């Protein structure tokens, strides 16, 4: 398993499809996952520390887990089938629950747990970034500094993650 950090979310042009970009902690690969607008917003809000006045879905799930004493230990991106990513929520009790990576990432950010990915998925769709491409990554990070969760309002996007 390879640990990943969330670089951020943005809308990919020209498709107007939200994407979450993850980066391998001890490597040079990036993992792009296309997500729905709601999940993109939930991820962006968690990264920016936005606390809604009332719990939204991912906040509610976090609150339920905390209230029932269920310890989420990590989120695992486990599979890619026909362009669709799969993930697992792994609990300290040994229980694993299948989930979409987009929801899993939003929850992981709220619960401060690590995100990991199997080598097979990174080998298939991970993108290695060379030093010459680092400028593009920096440009993406600058964009992330300017984007707000409202930029990901629902516009009828489908979800692949």
C-alpha positions in Angstrom: 0.0 0.0 0.0 1.2 3.5 -0.9 0.1 6.5 1.3 -1.4 9.4 -0.6 -2.0 13.0 0.2 -4.8 15.0 -1.2 -3.4 17.8 -3.4 -6.9 19.3 -4.1 -9.9 19.4 -6.3 -10.6 21.3 -9.5 -12.9 21.2 -12.5 -11.2 19.7 -15.5 -11.8 21.5 -18.8 -13.3 21.1 -21.3 -15.5 18.4 -19.8 -16.4 20.5 -16.7 -15.8 17.3 -14.6 -14.5 17.7 -11.1 -11.3 15.9 -10.3 -9.5 15.1 -7.0 -5.8 14.8 -7.3 -3.8 12.7 -4.9 -0.1 12.5 -4.6 2.0 9.5 -3.5 3.7 10.5 -0.2 7.0 8.6 -0.8 7.0 8.7 -4.5 6.5 10.8 -7.6 3.1 9.6 -8.8 -0.2 11.4 -8.9 -3.6 9.7 -8.9 -6.4 11.7 -10.6 -9.9 10.5 -9.7 -13.0 12.1 -11.4 -15.7 12.7 -8.8 -19.2 14.2 -8.6 -19.7 17.9 -7.8 -21.1 17.3 -4.3 -18.1 15.1 -3.4 -15.7 17.7 -4.9 -17.3 20.3 -2.7 -17.2 18.1 0.4 -13.4 17.5 -0.2 -12.7 21.1 -0.8 -14.6 22.2 2.3 -12.7 19.7 4.5 -9.4 20.9 3.1 -10.3 24.5 3.8 -11.6 23.7 7.3 -15.1 24.9 6.5 -17.6 23.8 9.2 -21.2 23.9 8.0 -23.8 25.2 10.4 -25.5 21.8 10.3 -23.8 18.5 9.5 -23.8 17.5 5.8 -23.6 13.8 4.8 -19.8 13.3 5.4 -20.0 15.3 8.7 -22.9 13.2 9.8 -21.1 10.0 9.0 -18.1 11.2 11.0 -20.3 12.2 13.9 -22.1 8.8 13.9 -18.8 6.9 13.9 -17.4 9.0 16.8 -20.7 8.7 18.8 -20.7 4.9 18.4 -17.0 4.5 19.1 -16.1 3.2 15.7 -12.4 4.0 14.9 -11.7 4.5 11.2 -8.1 3.6 10.7 -7.6 4.3 7.0 -9.2 4.6 3.6 -7.9 2.2 1.0 -8.3 2.7 -2.8 -8.3 -0.9 -3.8 -9.4 -1.3 -7.4 -10.1 0.1 -10.8 -12.7 -1.7 -13.0 -13.8 -0.3 -16.3 -12.7 3.2 -15.3 -14.5 3.1 -11.9 -12.5 3.3 -8.7 -13.3 1.3 -5.6 -12.4 1.9 -2.0 -12.7 0.4 1.4 -13.2 2.1 4.8 -11.0 0.1 7.2 -11.9 0.1 10.9 -9.8 -0.8 14.0 -12.3 -3.6 14.7 -11.2 -5.3 11.5 -14.4 -4.5 9.7 -14.1 -3.2 6.2 -16.9 -1.4 4.3 -16.9 -0.9 0.6 -17.3 2.8 -0.5 -16.7 5.2 -3.3 -13.2 6.8 -3.2 -14.7 10.3 -3.3 -16.8 9.7 -0.2 -14.0 7.9 1.4 -11.6 10.8 0.8 -14.1 13.4 2.1 -14.5 11.2 5.3 -10.7 10.6 5.7 -10.1 14.4 5.6 -12.7 15.0 8.3 -11.4 12.2 10.5 -7.7 12.8 9.9 -6.9 9.3 8.7 -4.5 8.2 6.1 -5.4 7.4 2.5 -3.6 4.5 0.9 -3.7 2.9 -2.6 -2.8 -0.5 -3.8 0.2 -0.7 -6.2 -1.9 -2.2 -9.0 -4.1 0.9 -9.3 -1.1 3.3 -9.1 0.8 1.3 -11.7 -2.2 1.4 -14.0 -3.3 5.0 -13.8 -0.8 6.8 -11.6 1.0 9.6 -13.4 4.7 10.1 -12.6 5.6 13.8 -12.6 9.1 14.7 -13.6 11.0 17.8 -12.5 10.0 19.6 -15.8 6.3 18.9 -15.1 6.6 20.2 -11.5 5.8 23.7 -12.8 2.4 22.5 -14.0 1.8 20.9 -10.5 2.7 24.3 -8.9 0.2 26.0 -11.2 -2.4 23.6 -10.1 -1.6 24.3 -6.5 -1.9 28.0 -7.1 -5.4 27.4 -8.6 -6.3 25.4 -5.5 -5.4 28.3 -3.3 -8.0 30.4 -5.2 -10.9 27.9 -5.6 -13.8 27.9 -3.1 -16.2 25.0 -2.3 -19.0 27.0 -4.1 -17.1 26.5 -7.4 -18.2 22.9 -7.1 -22.0 23.5 -6.9 -24.0 20.7 -8.4 -24.3 21.0 -12.2 -25.6 17.5 -13.0 -22.1 15.9 -13.0 -21.8 12.1 -13.0 -19.4 10.4 -10.6 -16.7 7.9 -11.3 -15.1 7.9 -7.9 
